Amino acid sequence: MTGLRFILLILLAAASPLKASDGYELWLGHPPLSESEIQGVAEGLRALCAPSRGALQQTARREILEATERMLGSALAPVETVDQEGVLVLGTPESSSIIAGLDLADDLETLSEEGFLIRRLEVDGHPAIVIASAGDRGVLYGTFAFLRHLQVHRSLDKLDRMESPRFRLRLLNHWDNLDGSVERGYAGRSLWDWEELPEVTDPRLADYARANASIGLNGSVLNNVNASARSLEPEYLHKAAAIAGEFRPYGIPVFLSARFSAPMELGGLSTADPLDEKVSAWWKRKAEEIYRIIPDFGGFLVKANSEGQPGPLTYGRSHADGANMLAAAVEPHGGVVMWRAFVYDPEPGSDRIAQAYDAMKPLDGEFASNVLLQIKNGPLDFQPREPFHPLFGGMAETQLMPELQVTQEYLGHSWQLAFLAPMWREFLHADTHAKGPGSTVTATVDGSLFDQNLTGIAGVANTGSDRNWTGHPLAQANWYAFGRLAWNPDLTSEAIAREWIAMTLTRDEEAAATVERLLLESREAVVDYSMPLGLTHLMWEGHHYGPQPWCDHLGRPDWNPTYFHRADEEGIGFDRTKEGSNALAQYHPAVRSRFADPATCPDEYLLWFHRVPWDFEMKSGRTLWEELARHYQRGVDWVEAAREKWSGLKGKIDPEIHAEVAERLEIQERDATRWRDACLLYFGTFSKRPLPDGVGGPSQSLEEFRRQDPLDLEGP
Ligand code: BDP
């Protein structure tokens, strides 16, 4: 081979897209580094000194060996001592006499058992890299952090990191049913094959757990919050135990959603009253049985007295009575109860979004020490944008756990691109003012502002049996982002996007920058074309895909889009000020006064908190109607431009993935346009104003939009 050809080949290899194949490997493909990359980041790394003690440390050791083999071309050589330069030393003071001999005790003490430090240190006279933790899990998380560092090509030169996760429980919630379906799942069937279990365990179970561990998640709730009591039958507990067995080497204990009336359905009792001794005794025995079958079982998640689910209110008892009774059953085994605050009155009456606060706030201080109140980020229901739930910062004596939705129930399912890190950060960093300015939501739940011993965060999973796990190839980034933010809510969306792109799609800087911008802007575009200026819940009934702002016939008034937007000839929006529902009173005075005045209320929440006339003058000087129309148009324009940018990435991204995303963006443009046209036509019947210049006119009549279920249109 001539020298020139050789150089050309090397250049080609360096610029070629990462072969992400079918997406199965997620961010763990560990593609080979080029010679120059190895020189830049990993030169001199030769050997691994890691104990093969304990399942988690064994996993860590195997991960390093396998990943370095793939990335560097040959695995690090396992060694017992450090007698050369370039050794990676791994372990805890208990598992490794080398780590025990280093001067790390003070540092390790400041970290949690899950925390780790990674540092360049002199070991037995040789420069080495040390990954140390006080606990086995920390070794595993440190390992994955180190591998991530290599993958995104940060130099090892100045490596010095100390990290502990901000939340103690970092869980995925699976809304998976025993028949294999997934409520609000858009990526195929459930990953758990209840029929085949426990005899047959799919290798995907371990791959799933590995992916979670690699981003710092540490538990999974296996079944739907709309739970079947059968999940607690011995037969299903043995199936869950088989799953737990596959997850264990990755430090992912399982949890179950518990149906509150299970003592009646399974135990033949005539009541599920939490204060009835027979009931509490039944749960105690059930907990003992569960822990016999699954010794490291994590605990229960409970949806009670919500949307038809059974609960303690049926017996005149409180949510705290119910939660504490279950908490007492799991407490001797170290289990927790996550009691959901997603409740609204069975009989519609007052403002729906205010009802959870009204139901839970009076119980502040009444929950047992192993109970967490699990609260959705916003007071309604996982909309593309909501203000933070006023219970955050509002229950100082209760351990609170945010619940986020990773699956895109209201953000275009897996047909549309919406990178959710910016949305979650907006929530996590919202200022509750609970203890003065700077009281972010995170600070109110991570134990720093209030005395909260047990902390946690949950994400409703977007995974399923699809080969690429998440349906939309780029939706993998949301799973990734949830894990990274659960570990460290201060990470920026940019940093998370950048990591994910480098580990999955491309290392070409220009292409990566383009993808990064698309990811970062995508959620705002969805807000623009589906619910601008604080409008909300305008989605099609049932499946929640596409627009149905005219819908007014559902079982209860407060399920209807018309309830939320209240448009008529005078104006549009929901008045939540003192003159209206007064839901604003639930916020701290500083937040309340900002939102209460239309002049200081941010545009993005205007119609959430206010009802204003069509000619209301916006901060931009435009009328509300014009501004609304422009937002719809801006959303559509974004998707159009995104398609173009994406098509420019051809050849720089794995062709299969490129084609799949391109196809979905085409659908997204069609459906964003539908949102704009259907909503503007419909709201135009009230506003009776023309579309402003630059806003596209509809291609169909309102009647046609009303007739056609958007989910029946062709999908990917
Ligand atoms: C809503 C979903 C519904 C869930 C419910 C919940 O539409 O499927 O059961 O939330 O969180 O968002 O309990």
Residues whose N, C-alpha, C, O or C-beta is under 5 A from the ligand:
A	BS01	BDP	E183 V225 F342 D381
